[in-house]
Amino acid sequence: MSVISVEEWMNASDEERSRIHKRWDTSKGEGKEIASTVASLFSKECVYNISEAGVLNLDGEWLIDACVVADDFESLKDRSNFEFLGFRVTFSCMENQSV
């Protein structure tokens, strides 16, 4: 696997990102640093009220998990094709998180 920097990821095309993402062995943590950086950027740039954004490994793919307020969650919960800089985004409701 070739190592890619966060800067290179940000400047890559969607096709390049997809190709790189598919090569990562996420069970070994490959790509997690990039996914975490992108999740942090997403939480700062997103127009929705995000309280926290992290990464999940789902079936060998890094996903951004964005925790949003209930009002935003209602409009986002059924969106299945939301992406940001090469990562799919899932939304969870802040009110449903355990304290």
CNS distance restraints for C-alpha pairs under 8 A (distance, minus, plus):
assign (resid   1 and name CA) (resid  23 and name CA) 6.95 0.50 0.50
assign (resid   1 and name CA) (resid  24 and name CA) 7.22 0.50 0.50
assign (resid   4 and name CA) (resid   8 and name CA) 6.18 0.50 0.50
assign (resid   4 and name CA) (resid   9 and name CA) 6.70 0.50 0.50
assign (resid   5 and name CA) (resid   9 and name CA) 6.24 0.50 0.50
assign (resid   5 and name CA) (resid  34 and name CA) 7.62 0.50 0.50
assign (resid   6 and name CA) (resid  10 and name CA) 6.22 0.50 0.50
assign (resid   6 and name CA) (resid  34 and name CA) 5.58 0.50 0.50
assign (resid   6 and name CA) (resid  37 and name CA) 7.59 0.50 0.50
assign (resid   7 and name CA) (resid  11 and name CA) 6.37 0.50 0.50
assign (resid   8 and name CA) (resid  12 and name CA) 6.03 0.50 0.50
assign (resid   9 and name CA) (resid  17 and name CA) 6.74 0.50 0.50
assign (resid   9 and name CA) (resid  34 and name CA) 7.66 0.50 0.50
assign (resid  10 and name CA) (resid  85 and name CA) 7.07 0.50 0.50
assign (resid  12 and name CA) (resid  16 and name CA) 5.82 0.50 0.50
assign (resid  12 and name CA) (resid  17 and name CA) 6.19 0.50 0.50
assign (resid  13 and name CA) (resid  17 and name CA) 6.24 0.50 0.50
assign (resid  14 and name CA) (resid  18 and name CA) 6.15 0.50 0.50
assign (resid  14 and name CA) (resid  85 and name CA) 7.56 0.50 0.50
assign (resid  14 and name CA) (resid  86 and name CA) 6.25 0.50 0.50
assign (resid  15 and name CA) (resid  19 and name CA) 6.22 0.50 0.50
assign (resid  16 and name CA) (resid  20 and name CA) 6.16 0.50 0.50
assign (resid  17 and name CA) (resid  21 and name CA) 5.93 0.50 0.50
assign (resid  17 and name CA) (resid  86 and name CA) 5.78 0.50 0.50
assign (resid  18 and name CA) (resid  22 and name CA) 6.23 0.50 0.50
assign (resid  18 and name CA) (resid  86 and name CA) 6.50 0.50 0.50
assign (resid  19 and name CA) (resid  23 and name CA) 6.63 0.50 0.50
assign (resid  20 and name CA) (resid  24 and name CA) 6.64 0.50 0.50
assign (resid  21 and name CA) (resid  31 and name CA) 7.46 0.50 0.50
assign (resid  21 and name CA) (resid  61 and name CA) 7.36 0.50 0.50
assign (resid  22 and name CA) (resid  61 and name CA) 7.57 0.50 0.50
assign (resid  24 and name CA) (resid  30 and name CA) 5.39 0.50 0.50
assign (resid  24 and name CA) (resid  31 and name CA) 6.34 0.50 0.50
assign (resid  25 and name CA) (resid  29 and name CA) 6.77 0.50 0.50
assign (resid  25 and name CA) (resid  30 and name CA) 5.45 0.50 0.50
assign (resid  25 and name CA) (resid  60 and name CA) 6.96 0.50 0.50
assign (resid  26 and name CA) (resid  30 and name CA) 5.06 0.50 0.50
assign (resid  26 and name CA) (resid  31 and name CA) 6.84 0.50 0.50
assign (resid  26 and name CA) (resid  32 and name CA) 7.35 0.50 0.50
assign (resid  26 and name CA) (resid  57 and name CA) 6.82 0.50 0.50
assign (resid  26 and name CA) (resid  60 and name CA) 5.45 0.50 0.50
assign (resid  26 and name CA) (resid  61 and name CA) 6.64 0.50 0.50
assign (resid  26 and name CA) (resid  62 and name CA) 7.19 0.50 0.50
assign (resid  27 and name CA) (resid  57 and name CA) 7.92 0.50 0.50
assign (resid  27 and name CA) (resid  60 and name CA) 6.92 0.50 0.50
assign (resid  31 and name CA) (resid  35 and name CA) 6.18 0.50 0.50
assign (resid  31 and name CA) (resid  62 and name CA) 7.84 0.50 0.50
assign (resid  32 and name CA) (resid  36 and name CA) 5.97 0.50 0.50
assign (resid  32 and name CA) (resid  55 and name CA) 7.68 0.50 0.50
assign (resid  32 and name CA) (resid  62 and name CA) 7.20 0.50 0.50
assign (resid  33 and name CA) (resid  37 and name CA) 6.21 0.50 0.50
assign (resid  34 and name CA) (resid  38 and name CA) 6.14 0.50 0.50
assign (resid  35 and name CA) (resid  39 and name CA) 6.05 0.50 0.50
assign (resid  35 and name CA) (resid  55 and name CA) 6.52 0.50 0.50
assign (resid  35 and name CA) (resid  62 and name CA) 6.59 0.50 0.50
assign (resid  35 and name CA) (resid  63 and name CA) 7.59 0.50 0.50
assign (resid  35 and name CA) (resid  64 and name CA) 7.31 0.50 0.50
assign (resid  35 and name CA) (resid  87 and name CA) 7.44 0.50 0.50
assign (resid  36 and name CA) (resid  40 and name CA) 6.20 0.50 0.50
assign (resid  36 and name CA) (resid  54 and name CA) 6.41 0.50 0.50
assign (resid  36 and name CA) (resid  55 and name CA) 6.05 0.50 0.50
assign (resid  36 and name CA) (resid  64 and name CA) 7.99 0.50 0.50
assign (resid  37 and name CA) (resid  41 and name CA) 6.28 0.50 0.50
assign (resid  38 and name CA) (resid  42 and name CA) 6.05 0.50 0.50
assign (resid  38 and name CA) (resid  84 and name CA) 7.85 0.50 0.50
assign (resid  38 and name CA) (resid  85 and name CA) 7.07 0.50 0.50
assign (resid  39 and name CA) (resid  43 and name CA) 6.29 0.50 0.50
assign (resid  39 and name CA) (resid  53 and name CA) 5.64 0.50 0.50
assign (resid  39 and name CA) (resid  54 and name CA) 5.91 0.50 0.50
assign (resid  39 and name CA) (resid  55 and name CA) 6.84 0.50 0.50
assign (resid  39 and name CA) (resid  64 and name CA) 5.70 0.50 0.50
assign (resid  39 and name CA) (resid  65 and name CA) 7.87 0.50 0.50
assign (resid  40 and name CA) (resid  44 and name CA) 6.56 0.50 0.50
assign (resid  40 and name CA) (resid  53 and name CA) 6.31 0.50 0.50
assign (resid  40 and name CA) (resid  54 and name CA) 7.45 0.50 0.50
assign (resid  41 and name CA) (resid  45 and name CA) 6.17 0.50 0.50
assign (resid  42 and name CA) (resid  46 and name CA) 5.58 0.50 0.50
assign (resid  42 and name CA) (resid  53 and name CA) 7.61 0.50 0.50
assign (resid  42 and name CA) (resid  84 and name CA) 7.10 0.50 0.50
assign (resid  43 and name CA) (resid  50 and name CA) 5.93 0.50 0.50
assign (resid  43 and name CA) (resid  51 and name CA) 7.76 0.50 0.50
assign (resid  43 and name CA) (resid  52 and name CA) 6.85 0.50 0.50
assign (resid  43 and name CA) (resid  53 and name CA) 5.89 0.50 0.50
assign (resid  43 and name CA) (resid  66 and name CA) 7.43 0.50 0.50
assign (resid  46 and name CA) (resid  50 and name CA) 7.58 0.50 0.50
assign (resid  48 and name CA) (resid  68 and name CA) 7.22 0.50 0.50
assign (resid  48 and name CA) (resid  72 and name CA) 6.43 0.50 0.50
assign (resid  49 and name CA) (resid  68 and name CA) 5.64 0.50 0.50
assign (resid  49 and name CA) (resid  69 and name CA) 6.17 0.50 0.50
assign (resid  49 and name CA) (resid  72 and name CA) 6.92 0.50 0.50
assign (resid  50 and name CA) (resid  66 and name CA) 6.39 0.50 0.50
assign (resid  50 and name CA) (resid  67 and name CA) 5.63 0.50 0.50
assign (resid  50 and name CA) (resid  68 and name CA) 4.42 0.50 0.50
assign (resid  50 and name CA) (resid  69 and name CA) 6.85 0.50 0.50
assign (resid  51 and name CA) (resid  66 and name CA) 7.72 0.50 0.50
assign (resid  51 and name CA) (resid  67 and name CA) 5.73 0.50 0.50
assign (resid  51 and name CA) (resid  68 and name CA) 5.82 0.50 0.50
assign (resid  51 and name CA) (resid  69 and name CA) 7.41 0.50 0.50
assign (resid  51 and name CA) (resid  94 and name CA) 7.24 0.50 0.50
assign (resid  52 and name CA) (resid  66 and name CA) 5.97 0.50 0.50
assign (resid  52 and name CA) (resid  67 and name CA) 5.25 0.50 0.50
assign (resid  52 and name CA) (resid  68 and name CA) 7.44 0.50 0.50
assign (resid  53 and name CA) (resid  64 and name CA) 6.63 0.50 0.50
assign (resid  53 and name CA) (resid  65 and name CA) 5.53 0.50 0.50
assign (resid  53 and name CA) (resid  66 and name CA) 4.32 0.50 0.50
assign (resid  53 and name CA) (resid  67 and name CA) 6.11 0.50 0.50
assign (resid  54 and name CA) (resid  64 and name CA) 5.76 0.50 0.50
assign (resid  54 and name CA) (resid  65 and name CA) 5.24 0.50 0.50
assign (resid  54 and name CA) (resid  66 and name CA) 6.55 0.50 0.50
assign (resid  55 and name CA) (resid  62 and name CA) 6.34 0.50 0.50
assign (resid  55 and name CA) (resid  63 and name CA) 5.47 0.50 0.50
assign (resid  55 and name CA) (resid  64 and name CA) 4.64 0.50 0.50
assign (resid  55 and name CA) (resid  65 and name CA) 5.61 0.50 0.50
assign (resid  56 and name CA) (resid  61 and name CA) 7.99 0.50 0.50
assign (resid  56 and name CA) (resid  62 and name CA) 5.60 0.50 0.50
assign (resid  56 and name CA) (resid  63 and name CA) 5.12 0.50 0.50
assign (resid  56 and name CA) (resid  64 and name CA) 6.38 0.50 0.50
assign (resid  56 and name CA) (resid  65 and name CA) 6.53 0.50 0.50
assign (resid  57 and name CA) (resid  61 and name CA) 5.48 0.50 0.50
assign (resid  57 and name CA) (resid  62 and name CA) 4.70 0.50 0.50
assign (resid  57 and name CA) (resid  63 and name CA) 6.32 0.50 0.50
assign (resid  58 and name CA) (resid  62 and name CA) 6.40 0.50 0.50
assign (resid  58 and name CA) (resid  63 and name CA) 6.99 0.50 0.50
assign (resid  62 and name CA) (resid  87 and name CA) 6.83 0.50 0.50
assign (resid  62 and name CA) (resid  88 and name CA) 7.81 0.50 0.50
assign (resid  63 and name CA) (resid  87 and name CA) 5.73 0.50 0.50
assign (resid  63 and name CA) (resid  88 and name CA) 5.25 0.50 0.50
assign (resid  63 and name CA) (resid  89 and name CA) 5.78 0.50 0.50
assign (resid  63 and name CA) (resid  90 and name CA) 7.03 0.50 0.50
assign (resid  64 and name CA) (resid  87 and name CA) 6.52 0.50 0.50
assign (resid  64 and name CA) (resid  88 and name CA) 6.25 0.50 0.50
assign (resid  64 and name CA) (resid  89 and name CA) 4.66 0.50 0.50
assign (resid  64 and name CA) (resid  90 and name CA) 6.16 0.50 0.50
assign (resid  65 and name CA) (resid  89 and name CA) 5.95 0.50 0.50
assign (resid  65 and name CA) (resid  90 and name CA) 4.94 0.50 0.50
assign (resid  65 and name CA) (resid  91 and name CA) 5.75 0.50 0.50
assign (resid  65 and name CA) (resid  92 and name CA) 7.03 0.50 0.50
assign (resid  66 and name CA) (resid  89 and name CA) 7.03 0.50 0.50
assign (resid  66 and name CA) (resid  90 and name CA) 6.20 0.50 0.50
assign (resid  66 and name CA) (resid  91 and name CA) 4.88 0.50 0.50
assign (resid  66 and name CA) (resid  92 and name CA) 6.17 0.50 0.50
assign (resid  67 and name CA) (resid  91 and name CA) 5.82 0.50 0.50
assign (resid  67 and name CA) (resid  92 and name CA) 4.76 0.50 0.50
assign (resid  67 and name CA) (resid  93 and name CA) 5.51 0.50 0.50
assign (resid  67 and name CA) (resid  94 and name CA) 5.38 0.50 0.50
assign (resid  68 and name CA) (resid  72 and name CA) 6.24 0.50 0.50
assign (resid  68 and name CA) (resid  73 and name CA) 5.89 0.50 0.50
assign (resid  68 and name CA) (resid  91 and name CA) 6.82 0.50 0.50
assign (resid  68 and name CA) (resid  92 and name CA) 6.26 0.50 0.50
assign (resid  68 and name CA) (resid  93 and name CA) 5.25 0.50 0.50
assign (resid  68 and name CA) (resid  94 and name CA) 5.36 0.50 0.50
assign (resid  69 and name CA) (resid  73 and name CA) 6.08 0.50 0.50
assign (resid  69 and name CA) (resid  93 and name CA) 5.88 0.50 0.50
assign (resid  69 and name CA) (resid  94 and name CA) 5.29 0.50 0.50
assign (resid  69 and name CA) (resid  95 and name CA) 6.86 0.50 0.50
assign (resid  70 and name CA) (resid  74 and name CA) 6.27 0.50 0.50
assign (resid  70 and name CA) (resid  93 and name CA) 5.71 0.50 0.50
assign (resid  70 and name CA) (resid  94 and name CA) 6.69 0.50 0.50
assign (resid  70 and name CA) (resid  95 and name CA) 6.48 0.50 0.50
assign (resid  71 and name CA) (resid  75 and name CA) 7.14 0.50 0.50
assign (resid  72 and name CA) (resid  76 and name CA) 6.26 0.50 0.50
assign (resid  73 and name CA) (resid  77 and name CA) 5.46 0.50 0.50
assign (resid  73 and name CA) (resid  91 and name CA) 6.90 0.50 0.50
assign (resid  73 and name CA) (resid  92 and name CA) 6.84 0.50 0.50
assign (resid  73 and name CA) (resid  93 and name CA) 5.72 0.50 0.50
assign (resid  76 and name CA) (resid  91 and name CA) 6.82 0.50 0.50
assign (resid  77 and name CA) (resid  91 and name CA) 6.21 0.50 0.50
assign (resid  77 and name CA) (resid  92 and name CA) 7.43 0.50 0.50
assign (resid  80 and name CA) (resid  90 and name CA) 7.46 0.50 0.50
assign (resid  81 and name CA) (resid  88 and name CA) 6.98 0.50 0.50
assign (resid  81 and name CA) (resid  89 and name CA) 7.77 0.50 0.50
assign (resid  82 and name CA) (resid  88 and name CA) 5.87 0.50 0.50
assign (resid  82 and name CA) (resid  89 and name CA) 5.46 0.50 0.50
assign (resid  82 and name CA) (resid  90 and name CA) 7.52 0.50 0.50
assign (resid  83 and name CA) (resid  87 and name CA) 5.40 0.50 0.50
assign (resid  83 and name CA) (resid  88 and name CA) 4.33 0.50 0.50
assign (resid  83 and name CA) (resid  89 and name CA) 5.41 0.50 0.50
assign (resid  84 and name CA) (resid  88 and name CA) 6.51 0.50 0.50
assign (resid  84 and name CA) (resid  89 and name CA) 6.94 0.50 0.50
assign (resid  92 and name CA) (resid  96 and name CA) 7.74 0.50 0.50
assign (resid  93 and name CA) (resid  97 and name CA) 6.89 0.50 0.50
